[in-house]
């Protein structure tokens, strides 16, 4: 298993990677602490950090605004780690996505306003 990117996904991946040594080949494990974070919450954090407005949109407005990405923005696909926890005895150790997104490391890029 390859290490993941920085932030909560990386820490979560490292935690599951450690427990996956006890798992079975071909079985999918979900290393998530939260079952679903609404898109509006993710957008809200990003909007606040970048100091840009975040507005609600109708599905038609979203399709125009997001173009090809509208389908993905509208998906409701929560993932559960219940089975991973049962099979591997794994428990999340890190903060959730929203708390992680509020960290400066996501927005302190040369030239950014965040």
C-alpha positions in Angstrom: 0.0 0.0 0.0 1.4 3.4 -1.0 1.4 6.3 1.5 -1.2 8.9 0.7 -0.9 12.7 0.4 -0.5 15.1 3.3 -3.1 16.0 6.0 -5.8 13.8 7.5 -5.9 11.5 4.4 -2.2 10.8 4.8 -2.4 10.2 8.6 -5.5 8.1 8.1 -3.8 6.1 5.4 -0.8 5.5 7.5 -3.0 4.3 10.4 -5.0 1.9 8.2 -1.8 0.8 6.4 -0.4 -0.3 9.8 -3.5 -2.4 10.5 -3.8 -3.7 7.0 -0.9 -6.1 7.6 -3.5 -8.1 9.6 -6.0 -8.0 6.8 -6.8 -10.2 3.8 -5.7 -9.7 0.2 -8.5 -8.4 -2.0 -10.6 -7.0 0.8 -11.5 -3.3 0.7 -10.8 -1.3 3.9 -12.2 2.2 4.5 -10.0 4.3 6.8 -12.6 7.1 7.5 -13.7 8.5 10.8 -16.8 10.2 9.4 -19.4 8.5 7.3 -20.2 11.6 5.2 -19.3 15.2 5.1 -21.8 17.4 3.2 -20.3 19.1 0.2 -21.7 22.4 1.5 -19.5 22.1 4.6 -16.4 21.4 2.6 -17.2 24.3 0.3 -17.9 26.5 3.3 -14.5 25.9 4.8 -12.7 26.4 1.5 -14.7 29.6 0.8 -13.9 31.0 4.2 -10.2 30.2 3.9 -10.0 31.7 0.4 -12.3 34.6 1.3 -14.7 33.9 -1.5 -18.5 33.7 -1.2 -20.2 30.3 -1.2 -23.8 30.2 -2.4 -26.5 27.5 -2.6 -27.4 26.6 -6.1 -30.2 24.7 -7.8 -29.2 21.6 -9.7 -29.5 23.5 -12.9 -27.3 26.4 -11.7 -24.8 23.9 -10.4 -24.7 22.1 -13.8 -23.9 25.4 -15.5 -21.4 26.5 -12.9 -19.5 23.2 -12.4 -19.8 21.9 -16.0 -18.4 18.4 -16.2 -17.8 18.3 -12.5 -21.4 18.9 -11.5 -22.2 15.2 -11.5 -19.4 14.6 -9.0 -20.3 17.6 -6.8 -23.9 16.2 -6.6 -22.9 12.7 -5.5 -23.9 11.5 -2.1 -21.5 8.6 -1.5 -20.7 8.3 2.2 -18.2 5.6 3.2 -18.2 3.7 6.5 -15.3 2.3 8.3 -17.4 0.0 10.5 -16.3 -3.1 8.7 -12.6 -2.0 8.8 -12.9 -1.4 12.5 -14.4 -4.8 13.1 -12.0 -6.7 10.9 -8.8 -5.0 11.8 -9.6 -3.6 15.3 -8.7 -0.2 13.8 -9.9 3.0 15.3 -9.5 6.5 13.8 -6.9 8.5 15.6 -6.9 11.8 13.7 -9.2 14.8 13.4 -12.0 14.8 10.9 -12.0 16.3 7.4 -13.5 19.7 8.3 -11.1 20.2 11.2 -8.2 19.1 9.0 -9.2 21.6 6.2 -9.1 24.4 8.7 -5.3 23.8 9.1 -3.0 26.4 7.6 -1.1 23.7 5.6 -3.9 23.5 3.1 -3.9 27.2 2.3 -0.4 28.6 2.9 0.8 28.5 -0.6 2.9 31.3 -2.1 0.6 34.0 -3.4 -2.6 32.7 -1.8 -4.8 34.8 0.4 -5.4 32.0 2.9 
